[in-house]
Amino acid sequence: MVGVPEKTEQSYEQARDELTEVVRKLEAGGLTLEESLALWERGEKLAAVCEEWLEGARARLTAAMNAETAGKDDASDPAAPF
């Protein structure tokens, strides 16, 4: 399916919600350096998952808009039968 990430098992919403929680924990502080680094790395991966979903959605919207534009172009063609 076009626009749906193939390499991830998380939905956009799941990744976004988990990323929000990671940010909250990092901002709260009180973590060891190792814990902070692990959370940062997890956050980077989650951000990449979100970006992949958003890029796919953007591609789907562009394709739909192009198809709509192509349909309008055909309608204005005097040689078109309908």
C-alpha positions as a Markdown table, in Angstrom:
| # | Residue | x | y | z |
|---|---|---|---|---|
| 1 | Met | 0.0 | 0.0 | 0.0 |
| 2 | Val | 1.4 | 3.4 | -1.0 |
| 3 | Gly | 2.2 | 5.7 | 1.9 |
| 4 | Val | 2.2 | 3.2 | 4.7 |
| 5 | Pro | 5.6 | 2.4 | 6.2 |
| 6 | Glu | 6.6 | -1.2 | 5.7 |
| 7 | Lys | 9.4 | -1.4 | 8.3 |
| 8 | Thr | 7.4 | -0.4 | 11.4 |
| 9 | Glu | 4.8 | -2.2 | 13.5 |
| 10 | Gln | 3.6 | 1.0 | 15.2 |
| 11 | Ser | 0.9 | 3.2 | 14.0 |
| 12 | Tyr | 1.6 | 6.9 | 13.7 |
| 13 | Glu | -0.5 | 7.6 | 16.8 |
| 14 | Gln | 1.3 | 5.0 | 18.9 |
| 15 | Ala | 4.7 | 6.3 | 17.9 |
| 16 | Arg | 3.7 | 9.9 | 18.5 |
| 17 | Asp | 2.2 | 9.1 | 22.0 |
| 18 | Glu | 5.3 | 7.1 | 23.0 |
| 19 | Leu | 7.5 | 9.9 | 21.7 |
| 20 | Thr | 5.5 | 12.4 | 23.8 |
| 21 | Glu | 6.1 | 10.2 | 26.9 |
| 22 | Val | 9.8 | 10.0 | 26.2 |
| 23 | Val | 10.1 | 13.8 | 25.9 |
| 24 | Arg | 8.1 | 14.2 | 29.2 |
| 25 | Lys | 10.5 | 11.8 | 31.0 |
| 26 | Leu | 13.6 | 13.6 | 29.6 |
| 27 | Glu | 12.2 | 17.0 | 30.5 |
| 28 | Ala | 11.3 | 15.9 | 34.1 |
| 29 | Gly | 15.0 | 15.0 | 34.7 |
| 30 | Gly | 16.2 | 12.8 | 37.5 |
| 31 | Leu | 17.5 | 10.2 | 35.2 |
| 32 | Thr | 21.0 | 8.7 | 35.0 |
| 33 | Leu | 23.1 | 9.6 | 32.0 |
| 34 | Glu | 22.6 | 6.0 | 30.7 |
| 35 | Glu | 18.8 | 6.2 | 31.1 |
| 36 | Ser | 18.8 | 9.6 | 29.4 |
| 37 | Leu | 20.8 | 8.4 | 26.4 |
| 38 | Ala | 18.6 | 5.3 | 26.1 |
| 39 | Leu | 15.5 | 7.5 | 26.1 |
| 40 | Trp | 17.1 | 9.9 | 23.6 |
| 41 | Glu | 17.9 | 7.1 | 21.2 |
| 42 | Arg | 14.4 | 5.7 | 21.5 |
| 43 | Gly | 13.0 | 9.2 | 20.9 |
| 44 | Glu | 15.1 | 9.5 | 17.7 |
| 45 | Lys | 13.7 | 6.1 | 16.4 |
| 46 | Leu | 10.1 | 7.1 | 17.3 |
| 47 | Ala | 10.6 | 10.5 | 15.5 |
| 48 | Ala | 11.8 | 8.6 | 12.4 |
| 49 | Val | 8.7 | 6.4 | 12.5 |
| 50 | Cys | 6.5 | 9.4 | 12.7 |
| 51 | Glu | 8.3 | 11.1 | 9.9 |
| 52 | Glu | 8.0 | 8.0 | 7.7 |
| 53 | Trp | 4.2 | 8.0 | 8.3 |
| 54 | Leu | 4.0 | 11.7 | 7.6 |
| 55 | Glu | 6.0 | 11.3 | 4.3 |
| 56 | Gly | 3.7 | 8.5 | 3.3 |
| 57 | Ala | 0.6 | 10.6 | 4.0 |
| 58 | Arg | 2.1 | 13.5 | 2.1 |
| 59 | Ala | 2.7 | 11.2 | -0.9 |
| 60 | Arg | -0.8 | 9.9 | -0.8 |
| 61 | Leu | -2.3 | 13.4 | -0.6 |
| 62 | Thr | -0.1 | 14.6 | -3.5 |
| 63 | Ala | -1.2 | 11.6 | -5.6 |
| 64 | Ala | -4.8 | 12.2 | -4.8 |
| 65 | Met | -4.5 | 15.9 | -5.7 |
| 66 | Asn | -2.7 | 15.1 | -8.9 |
| 67 | Ala | -5.4 | 12.6 | -9.9 |
| 68 | Glu | -8.1 | 15.2 | -9.2 |
| 69 | Thr | -6.2 | 17.7 | -11.3 |
| 70 | Ala | -5.9 | 15.2 | -14.1 |
| 71 | Gly | -9.6 | 14.5 | -13.9 |
| 72 | Lys | -10.4 | 18.2 | -14.2 |
| 73 | Asp | -8.1 | 18.6 | -17.1 |
| 74 | Asp | -9.9 | 15.7 | -18.9 |
| 75 | Ala | -13.3 | 17.4 | -18.3 |
| 76 | Ser | -12.2 | 20.6 | -19.9 |
| 77 | Asp | -10.9 | 18.8 | -23.0 |
| 78 | Pro | -13.4 | 19.5 | -25.9 |
| 79 | Ala | -12.5 | 16.1 | -27.4 |
| 80 | Ala | -13.6 | 14.2 | -24.3 |
| 81 | Pro | -16.8 | 12.3 | -25.0 |
| 82 | Phe | -18.5 | 13.3 | -21.7 |
